[in-house]
């Protein structure tokens, strides 16, 4: 599994431990979560240390059916892509996920 954020235009920012940074300063970024079976990402803009925009969502989920999803700017410090899932074979209660 891989999770992190990376600048949209520049090369990925790597921390001293060799892992991607999970904090963003001014600029455009892409938040992502890749596992192979569940892959999702979206872009967001940070100005004056505040998230001002979340956009360009993308997801590919294998083995599940996405019942609904919504990219939301929750507040100036958090943007989230919300998902509701069920199985691909029959409708059941399902479960929730987010990035």
C-alpha positions in Angstrom: 0.0 0.0 0.0 1.2 3.5 -0.8 -0.3 6.7 0.6 0.9 10.3 0.5 0.8 13.7 -1.2 3.0 14.9 -4.0 3.3 18.3 -5.7 1.4 18.3 -9.0 4.1 20.0 -11.1 7.3 19.3 -9.2 9.0 16.0 -8.3 7.6 14.2 -5.2 8.8 15.6 -1.9 10.6 13.0 0.2 11.2 13.3 3.9 14.5 12.5 5.7 13.2 8.9 6.4 12.7 8.3 2.7 8.9 8.4 2.8 6.6 11.0 1.2 5.7 14.0 3.3 2.1 14.2 4.5 2.1 18.0 4.9 1.7 20.6 2.2 2.7 24.2 1.9 1.5 26.7 -0.8 1.0 25.0 -4.2 -1.0 22.3 -6.0 -0.8 18.8 -4.8 -2.2 15.3 -5.4 -3.3 13.1 -2.5 -3.2 9.4 -3.3 -3.8 5.9 -1.9 -2.7 3.0 -4.1 -3.0 -0.6 -3.0 -3.5 -2.3 -6.4 -7.1 -3.3 -5.7 -8.2 0.1 -4.3 -6.7 3.1 -6.0 -7.8 6.7 -5.5 -6.5 10.2 -5.8 -7.5 13.8 -6.0 -5.7 17.2 -6.4 -5.9 20.1 -4.1 -4.7 23.7 -3.8 -3.0 25.2 -0.7 -2.8 29.0 -0.3 -1.6 30.7 2.9 -1.5 27.3 4.6 -5.2 26.7 3.8 -6.7 24.2 1.4 -8.8 26.4 -0.9 -9.8 23.8 -3.6 -10.2 20.1 -4.0 -10.7 18.8 -7.6 -9.8 16.2 -10.3 -10.8 13.0 -8.4 -9.9 9.6 -9.8 -10.6 6.1 -8.5 -10.5 2.5 -9.5 -11.8 -0.1 -7.2 -11.6 -3.8 -8.1 -13.8 -6.4 -6.4 -16.3 -3.9 -5.0 -19.0 -1.7 -6.4 -18.9 2.0 -5.5 -22.5 3.0 -4.6 -21.6 6.6 -4.1 -18.7 8.9 -3.8 -18.1 12.6 -3.0 -15.0 14.8 -3.0 -15.5 17.4 -0.3 -13.5 20.3 1.1 -14.3 19.6 4.7 -12.6 22.7 6.0 -9.5 24.8 5.3 -7.2 22.0 6.7 -8.9 18.9 5.2 -10.3 17.7 1.9 -11.7 14.2 1.7 -13.0 11.8 -1.0 -15.8 9.7 0.6 -17.0 6.4 -0.7 -19.8 3.9 0.0 -19.2 0.4 -1.2 -21.0 -2.9 -1.6 -20.1 -6.2 -3.3 -20.1 -6.7 -7.0 -22.3 -9.8 -6.8 -25.3 -8.7 -4.7 -26.6 -5.7 -2.9 -25.9 -5.7 0.9 -25.4 -3.2 3.6 -21.9 -2.3 2.4 -19.2 -0.2 4.1 -17.6 3.3 4.0 -14.1 4.5 3.1 -12.3 7.7 2.5 -9.0 9.3 1.4 
